[in-house]
Amino acid sequence: MSSGGTEDTEDTKDAGEGELARDAEDTDDPDDADATGAMTEAITEAAPAPPRGRGPVVAALMLGMALAALDGTIVATAVPQIVGDLGGFSVFSWLFSGYLLAVTVTLPVYGKLSDTLGRKPVLIAGIIIFLIGSLLCASAWNMAALIAFRVVQGLGGGALQGTVQTIAADLYPLKERPKIQARLSTVWATSSVAGPLVGGLFAGYVDWRWIFIVNLPVGAVALWLIVRHLHEPARPAAVPRPRVDWAGSLAVFATATLLLTALVQGGVAWPWFSVPSLGLLAGSVALACLTVVIERRAADPIIPGWVWKRRTIAAVNLALGALGLLIVAPTVFVPTYAQSVLGLGPIAAGFVLSAMTLSWPVSAALSNRVYNRIGFRRTAIVGMSVALAVLLAFPLLPFPGQAWQPALIMLVLGAGLGLFQLPLIIGVQSSVGWAERGTATASILFNRQIGQSVGAAVFGAVANGVLASRLAAGAGSGAGPGLPGDLDAVSTALSHPGSLSASSEEYLRRAVDAAVDHVFVGAAGAAVLCVLVLLFVAPRVFPVLPDE
């Protein structure tokens, strides 16, 4: 699979002025500094035109991304029907947690495999595993079986998310990468709107099992397009195929599984300072130490040291991890705010959040006009600064306010995050060659997923703590009769307002409002962390290798 070179246009020259120089501190390899001049010269030379016939491959990538993007939203809508048919209400959250765990822990493994074995076999294997998982989910006979099959789906989903992003960077030169990345972002935006609708239609008028069966024809088309149209260059016979670090893969998988299980289930299935939580956290630390030992001895480690030794990739890893933290605030708590504080229905609450998912890809598509002039790092700083201002503005919204107010906040937030994330992803992908791009891409996606899991745990604890303290204060001050005695009863009380007096209902809505405000302040702290990382850890200019 080849990718066209960067054309000698004014935009490319602007990008070169901002991004061509490699910071001497960006890598431990002393040869890199000497290679900077040759690297710059290679980029400014005329490069071959982009290959034709990318359309079918791009269509396959978008279909593959749609499988992963639709998964969460379409399943969430059908949860009541699934629980009503299979039971297992107390453990249904593992339908999402199990899938998230499998996707996250396999990202670095698939990234390294795509660099070792090639993108095509890894993506084909991922699609097949995902479709097998979908077929098994459709045939599940109880909740335990469905959760297990969702994990199988996640094992394929990890290959879809990481490898699709990597192939997109392989196919397009630097100048054109925002176009394909914007298309992939549009898939996520469309899925956030279409997923609940499709899931509701299947669950309400057909059967919930169809939400998994519908994956089969979509995946089959994507698989056919990949097999037929995606061509990678053959490995020269004189070049030996690197050995796969299976021991490191297993160690990474086990470490991430224990850590994410502790983060996802802590405070939900068991208290944070209980034996299960402490045991899982201690086990993850021990396995992390073992992983370091294994990876240092491996000839070709699954997580190579250069991922953290190069300033560009290390800084983006940290920045995307902080992004995962802050993204929990809008995605998890805005729908709750819209329903519990503003009194909107589930569909209207979803559309408040969708304002962010609509502006995000538009901003990402236009980001090249910014980073071609001021560079990847400065563009990301501008985007996160906008997001920081918006996050701090959310607690200033009036109570109870109008629906357009948080929707406007989400619209601007999406625009800021589109300017932040895409330039960093493209910057990292452009700083490495083909043989390292899969590992580098998987690394930043992995850290974003870890950050999101940590954010869900931390901000969930913050919201629960604020809400519990307000309920205790309200009960002690006689704020009104009928206040729920525990957190689990809050949503029930607000969904049946007739059970509360007017004063109690308002007090409860204000308590939820305060809890969400605290979460957004915490998210603003994560945004500050992003900006600090970009200012003091990231190199002033990102290295850009010539397009292959």
N, C-alpha and C positions, 0 to 999 in steps of 0.2 A: 504494500500500500504506500503510495507516494503522496507527498504533499507539495503544492506549488510554492515557489519562493515568493518573498515579498517584492512587489513591483516597485520600480524606481519612481515613485510619485512623491508629490509634495508632502502628503500625509505621512508616508513612510520616512521621509527625511526628518520630519518633525519628531516622529517616534524615535528615530536614531539619535537625534540630538539629546533627547531626554533619557534614553534607556540603554544605549549601546555599551557604555563603559562598565566593565566589571570592577566592583569594589575589591581592592586587594584583600580585604578582610572577609570576603564572602565565602571563601573556601580555604581549607588547609593545604591545598595543592599549590605549590609554588609555581608550577608551570602555567597555571591559569592566568597569572598577572602578565607573563610574557606573551601569552596567546591573545591578549586583548586587542593588540593592533591588527593581527591577522584576522581576528574574528570580525572586527569592525569593517575591515576591507572586504571580507567575504560577503558581508551583508549588503554593502553598497554596490557590488557588482550585479549585473543583470542576471536574474534567476529565471529558471524555466517557468512557463505559464502553468497555472493550476490545472490539475488533471480534469478532463471532462468526465461526464457520466457519474458525478457524485450524487445525483438526485436520488436514485434508488437506495444508496447507502444512507443518506440523510433521512429518508423516509423510514428506513429500518431503525435508525437511532431514535427517531422521534416516537415510533411505536414502542420500542423497548423502554424508553423513558416513561411513556404513558402507562405501561404496565406497573412500574414502580410508583409513579405519582398518584395514580388512581387508587392504589391499594388501600391506603389508610382512610381516605375520605369515604370511599364506597362501602367499606366494611363497617365504619362507625355508624353509618345511617341504618344499617340492618341489624345492629346489636339487639334491640328489643325482640325482633322476630327470631334471631338465633337463640337467645336465652330462653324464649318461650318454647322453642322446639326441643332444644338439647338440655336445658337447665344449666346449672353451673354459674349462677349470678355472682357468687363470691369470688370467682377466679376469672371472669370474662376479660378483665383488664390485661391478662396475659395474651389475649389475641393480638394485642398491639405490642406489649412488652417483649414477647417472644420473637416476634418478627423484627423489632428494632434491634434486639440483641444479636440475632443472626446476621443482619445486614452489617452492623457495626463491626463485629469481630472478624468478619471475612473481608472487609475492605482492603486492609494491608496485604492480606494473603493473595487476593485476586490481582492487586496492583503489581506485586512482584511477579506473579505468574504470567501476567500479560507482557512484562518486559522479558521474561525468560522464554516462554513458549510462543508468544505472539498474541495479538489482540483477538484475532478471529476465533481460535479454539476456545479461549476463555469466555468470550461473549456467547458463543454457541452453547457451551456447557451451562452458562448461567441461565440462558433462556429455557433450555430443556429442563433444568432443575426447577425453575420457577413454574413451568407448565405442569410438571409432575406434581409439585406441591399444590397447585391450583386444583388439579383433578382429584387429588386425595382430600383436599378441604371440602370439595363438593360432595364427597362420599362419606364424610365424617358421621359417626353414629353417636358420639357424645362429645361433651366439651373438652375432655382430656385429649381425645383423638384430634379434634379440630385445632387445639393449641399446638400439639406436636406437628401437625401438618403445616401450620402457619410458620413454624420454625424452618421446615423444609423450604417453604416459599422464600423465607428470608435468606437462606443459603444461596439461592439463585439471585435474589434481589441485590445482594452485595456486588455480584459481578455486573449486573445491569447498571447500577449507579456509577461505579468507578470506571468501568471499561467504556461505557458510552461517552463519558466526558473525555477520556483519553483519545479515543478514535476521532472525536470531533476536532481535537487539537492536531492530530496527525493529518487530517484531511485538508485543513485550511491553514494558509500562511497567517502570520501575525496580523496583517492588515484586515483580513476577512474573518478572524475568529469571533469578533463580537456578533457577527450575523448568525453563525450557527449556535453560539451560546444563547443568544436572544431567542432563537427558535426553541431551544430546549427549555429555557425559562418560561416561554409561552405555554409549553406543554404543562408545566406545573401550575401556571395560573389558570389555564382552562380546566385542569383536573380539579382544582379547588372549588370551582363552580359546578362543573358537570358531575363530579363524584357523588355528592349528596343527592342530586336529582336522580341519577341512574340507580344508585343504591336504594333510594326510596321507591322507585318504580318497580324494581325487581322484587324487593321485599314485600311491597304492598299488593302487587298485582300478579306476580308469578310465584316465585319461591326464592328464599334467600340463597339457595345453592347456586343460582344463576349468576350471582356476583362473582363467583369463582369460575364458572363455566365460560363466561364471556371472555376470560383471558385467553382461552385456547385458540380461537380463530385469530385474534390480534397477534398473539405470540407466534402462531404458525406463519403468518404473513411476514412478520419481522425476521423469523428464522430463515425463510425461503430467500428473502432479499439479501440477507447477510451471506448465506452460502453461495448464492449466485453472483453477487456483485462486489463483495468486499474481497480484494486481492492484496495480499502482502508479498513483499519480495522474498524469494527463497533464501534461506541461510546458506552462505557459501560453504562448500564441502570442507574447506580447510579450517573453517571456524567451528570449534567444538561447541556443542550445546551446553550451557551452564547447568550445573546440577541444582535441583530444586531443594531448598532448605526445608524439608518436611518437619524436622524436629523443631526448628524455629517457628514454623507455621502453627504447629500444635501448641507450642508454649504461648505464642501471642493469642491464639484463639482461647485457650484456657484462662489466661490472665484477664483478658477483656471480658470474658463471660462472667467471671466471679465479680469483677468490679462493677459492671453494669447491672448485674442482678442485685447487688447491694444498693446501688443508687436508685434503681427503679422501684424496688420493693420496700426499701427502708422508709419507715413512717407510714406505710400503706398496709403491707401484709404483717409487719411486725414493727415494734418501736425501734428507734434509731440506736439506742444503747442496749439493745437486747443481744442475746447470745447469737442468733442468726446473723444480725448485721455486723457485729464485731468479728464474728468468725469469718464471714465472707470478705470483709475488708482486710483482715490479717492474712487470709489465704491469698488474696490478690496481690498484696505486698510481697509475700514470699515467692509467688510465681513470677512477679515482675523481676525480682532479683535473679531467679533461675533463668528467665528469658534473656537478661543481659549477659549472663555467663555463656549461654548457648550461642547467642548471636555474635559474641566476640570471637568465638572459636570457629564459627561457620565460614566456609570459603566464600559463599555468596549469600549473606544473611537476608532474611525476609524483610527486616527493617534495617537497612544499612546505616552506618554511622553518619554518612554525609547528609542524611535527611535533617539532622540537627546541627551538624557542623557548619553548613552553609547558611550564612546569615539570612539570605533571601527566603529560603524554605523554612528555616526555624521561625523567623518572624511571622510569616504567613500562617504557619501552624498555630502559633499562639494567638494571632489575630482572629483566625477562623474559629478557634476554640472559644474565644470570648464572644464571637458572633453567635455561636451555638447557645451560649448562656443567655444573651439578651433576647434572642428570638423567641424564647419561651414566653416572655411577657405578652407579646401580642397574640401569638398563636394559641396559647392555652387560656389566658385570662381575659382577653377582650370579648370572646363570646359569652363568658360568664358575666362580665360587666354589662354587656348589652342586654342580656336576659334578666339578670337579677337586679340591676340598678335602673336601667332604662325601661324595663318591662317589655322588651321586644320578644317576638316569637323566635324559635330556633332558626328558621329560614332567614328572617330579617337580620338576626344576629350574625349569621354566616356571611351575609352580604356586607356588613360593616367591616369584617375582617378581609373580605375579598378585595376591598379597595387597595390594600397593601399588595396583594398578589397580582393585581392588574398594573400598578405603576412600576413594580419591580422590573419586569422584563422590558418595559419601554425605556426606563432609565438605563438598564444594562445595554440595550441596543445602541443607545446614544453615547455610551461612556467612551467609545473610541475617539470621539471628537474632543474629549477632554484629555485623556491620557496621551494622545498623540502630541499634545502641546505641552502638558505639564508633567507627564510621567505617571507611571503606575502608582507610586507611593503617594504623591500629592493628591491624585484623584481619589484614592481610598481615604485619605485624611479628610478631604472635603466631604465625601459621602458620609463618613461616620460622624463628622461634626454636625451635619444636618440631622442625622439620626439622634445624636445626643440632645440637641435642642428640642426635638420633638418628644423624646422620652421624658424630658424634664417638664415639658408643657402639659403632658397628660394629667398629672395630679392637680393642675390648675383649672381643669374643666369644671364648670358649675355643676352643682347637684340640683336636680337629677340630670338636667341638660337635655339636649336634643340629639337624635341619632346622627345627624350630619356632622356634629362636632367630633366624635371619635372617628367617624369615617374619614374626615379630612385629615385628622392626625395620622391615620393608617396610610392614607394616600401619600402624604409627604414622607412618612417613614419608609415606605416601599421605594420611593425615588432615591432616598439617601442610601439605603442598603444595596440597591442596584448599582450605584456608583462605587460602593465599597467592595462588594464581593467579587464581581466579575473581573475588574482590573487585577486583583490579586491572583485569582485563578489563572488568568491568561499570562500574568507576569511570571508565575512559577513555571507554567508549562513552556514558556518561551525561554526560560533560563536553563533548560536541560535538553539533552538530545533524546532521540527516539528510545534508546535503550534504558533511559531512566524516567521517562515521562509517566509511565503507568504507576511506578512506585511513588513519584512525587505527587501525582494527582490523588492517589489513594490516601496518601499521608495527610493532606490537608482536609479531605472529606472525612477521614477517620477522626481527626481532632475536632472537626465541627460537630460530628455525632456525639463524641464524648462530652463536649461542652454542653450540648443540648440535654444529655442525660443528667449531667451535674446540675444544670439550670433547673430542670424539672424538679429535682430533689430539693435544691436550696430554696427556690422561690415558692415551691409548694409548702415547705416548712415555714417560710416567712408569712405567706398568706394565712395558713392555719393558725400561726401564733397570734397574728393581729386579730383575726376573727374571734378566736377563743377568748382573748383578753377583753374584747368589746362585749362579747356575750356575758362574760362574768361581771363586767362593770355594769351592764344593763340590768342584769338580774339583781345585783346588789343595790342599785339606785331606784329600782322600781320603775324602769323606763316604760314598761307596759306589760300586760299579761300575755301569755302565750309564746314568749320568746323560746326558741328551741334550746334544749338542754345540752345538745352536742352538735358537732360540726356536720355530721351525716344528715341531720334533720333540717339544715338551713335551706337547701334547695327545695325540699319538699314543702317547707313552710312558705317559701316565696312563690312556688307554683300553685299553692292553694291559699291565696291571700285572705279568703273568707275566714280562715282559722285564726287570723291575727287582728288585733285592734289597729286602728289607723296609726296610732303612735308607735306601736310595736313594729308594724310593717315598715314605717319610715326609718325607725332606729336600725332595723336589720339591713335595710338597703344601704344606709349610711355606713354600717359596719363592713359590708362587702365592698363598698366604694373605697373605704380606707385601706382595706386589705390589698386591693388592686393597685391603689396609689403607691403603697409601699413596695410592691413588686416592680412597678415602673421606675421607682427611684433606684432599686437594686439593679435593674437593667441599664439605667443610666451609668451606674458605676462600672458595669461591664463595658459600656461604650467608651468610657474614659480609659479603661485598660487597653482597649483596641488602639486608641489614639496614641497612648504612651508607647506601646510596642512599636508602632509605625515610626514614631519620632526618634526613639532611642535604640531600637534593636535592628530595624530594617535598614539596609544600606540606602544611601540617598538616591542612587540610581540602580535599577534592576539590570542584571546582565541579560543580554538577548543573544542567543545563538542564531546562526544563519538557518533559514528554513531548509529542511531536508527534502 
